[in-house]
Amino acid sequence: MPQSPIRRYALAIWLAGIALIGAIEFYRAAFPEGVFIATAGAWIWLAGSSVTGGIAIVLALRERRATTRRNSS
């Protein structure tokens, strides 16, 4: 029985959510008073969320490729 897309992409969706939270934290750290004042902490939030988002994309693409391969066979 095939699994639902939510179940197959669960880890990628979870990591994408964590990346979104990191991007929001970057915004909050970089624009504390509405003016761009990027600190080292803000850049760390941006780097971490970028890496996490990239991993989420890679996992989603791998699952899509595996699903396509399973359906072709």
Secondary structure as UniProt FT lines:
FT   HELIX           5..8
FT   HELIX           10..30
FT   TURN            32..33
FT   HELIX           40..72
//
